[in-house]
Amino acid sequence: MSIRVAKSAGFCFGVNRAVELVEQAAKTGDRVCTLGPIIHNRHAVAHFEKMGVRVIEKPEEANPGDTVIIRSHGVTRAVYEQLESRGVQIVDATCPFVKRIHGIVSRAEEEGRLPIIIGTRAHPEVEGIAGWCSKCEVFQTSKELEDWIKSDKNRENLPICIVCQTTSTETLWNSCAEIAKKQFTNGKIFDTICKATESRQREAAQLAAQCQAMVVVGDTHSSNTGRLVTICQEHCKKVILVDNANELEPEFFRGVHEVGVTAGASTPAWIIKEVNKTMSEITNVEATQEENFAELLEQSIKTLNTGDKVTGIVTGIGATEVQIDLGTKHAGYIPYDEVSVDPSVKPEDILNVGDEIEVFVVRVNDQEGTCQLSKKKLDGMKVWDDIAAWCEEKATVEGVISEENKGGLVANVKGIRVFIPASQSGIAKGGDMTGMVGQTVEMKITEVNRARRRVIGSIRAVSAESRKAAQEKVWNEIEVGAKYHGTVKSLTSYGAFVDIGGVDGMVHVSELSWNRIKTPADVVSVGDEIDVYVISYDPEKRKISLGYKTAEMNPWNQFMTNYNIGDVVDAKIVKLMTFGAFAQIIPGVDGLIHISQIANERIGKPEDVLAEGQEVQVKITDIDAENKRISLSIRALLEVAPEEAEAEAEEAPAEEAAEAEAE
């Protein structure tokens, strides 16, 4: 008889997180308690009691200074507030998926919607969800929901929000969601079934349909374990629920050739392993009774040799090694350091009891009846096959740069050391390659020498290929006026070259700024990211002329948009003339302060009052949009005697004519 253990059996993410939080809190030595059993499993609760963690049923049982852990099912808003008021330290182990539902129903109520919860009314998770809104409806079946809608015709127009218990069955949720879609004209539907639960239930159904018997491991009080039993019974006639290995009976397995094992989300891994081990012992006894002499003889003389590739079944994951059943008289084992090429990977992360794996025979000890195996070596051999294929196919592969040396870089590609010459690193000659260490890069494998275990790679080959593809894309799509976000690659005396995606275009110095500039460096620097547009292009000569300055950047347009006659502005004196002074209002826009408008008394020349670089406050008295001229006045902001104003007003036309001529 064969045993098939579901990969999804045991702790889900939320439960595992809650258990870890309890263990961490217990190690601090503080007074720790959980509000209700941390998970629905008496063995786990008993384990934590031995660590000094007590269970309280109500917030008022907590004492000031206690550390209170909220279990993964979550609690109501009122309970949370009660705990806060008692001066305890709260560790919220509510499952993130359940926490999300709390937020959904709370926001729904704020929007004026009625929250509807699909789930078991008495389940702690459902009670907790309901406690995050003042009013809601809970339905355990699709019929209950349908009857409630039919009992009042006005409910069809009711704004609702419908969610479900994370451990609800997919069948129940789908039927309720369909009813909600048809009946409610103003409803929001959120599928809040936990995908881990959904996956566990789906796998249990598939396993039950393929096996003659199913063993469900879990606490009888666990809701999700109970659902697993129900699902298995729908697909398999022979289903048993056990709390631990001691409840297994040999009679249950008689006549069964294949049995499946699954477990609820609150079932610790060690209980599942004990059940699997006990089942293996029971079934091995029965199998031996059925084996004939010829089969026993063949098994006893089956030999293993160093260098063989063999297939076995994972029977246990110990503290230092993984036990493998090879179907021979030898006890196979894989030391932890031979499980994976990645030393950070834990065996339990990639292997499960019941998995079938292919391994490499490292050493056979016939006297002790043991066989040392390696998964890492076999995986490495397969990677060399892949490396050779990638080289031949010129495929792009990923690797992590592990070090820099005099000749270039070294990358790790699936555990294989790949040398990348400096010329193929993509870094300019003489450039610093140190910054690439630790980065994940794409490369081509250009040379493989398996005998010498030498592999050469090239990052530059990938960059060149990508650049060529990008260039073709640009030339296929380019048009006058097209806008690009590019990077300044280099500067010359006459302009800046900008990379617009694999192709360089040139922004002439006259297209960089509306103001007069001496060099492109006055506006941009190498490495700057700027927005440019196409002025013209020549596909044959592969030349592109780009523009950087835009109408929006034109200082005159900015002035006309933001300033009006009569505005008082701060200006800077930039040039002194015999007839007045020019003042900069904004960079690129100057206005004239006529000599008659500099002071409220007659002056001989502007420099008697003003100096270049001086900041002054002026009033805009006139704007000649056609000729782009602006008249400014300091005097207008000063008090002027009426008779002086009349006299100087008569002189102004003649002087302004002279000023215009000078300009």
Helices and strands as residue ranges (DSSP letters): E 2-5, H 13-27, E 32-35, H 42-50, E 54-56, G 59-61, E 67-70, H 77-85, E 89-92, H 96-110, E 114-118, H 124-130, E 137-139, H 142-150, G 153-157, E 160-164, H 170-183, E 187-189, H 195-210, E 213-217, H 223-235, E 239-242, G 245-247, G 250-253, E 258-263, H 269-290, H 293-301, E 309-317, E 321-325, E 331-335, G 336-338, H 347-350, E 356-365, E 370-374, H 375-393, E 396-405, E 408-413, E 416-421, G 422-424, G 434-436, E 440-449, E 454-458, H 459-477, E 483-491, E 495-499, E 504-508, G 509-511, G 520-522, E 529-538, E 543-547, G 551-553, H 555-562, E 568-577, E 580-586, E 589-594, G 595-597, G 606-608, E 615-624, E 629-633, G 635-637, H 642-662
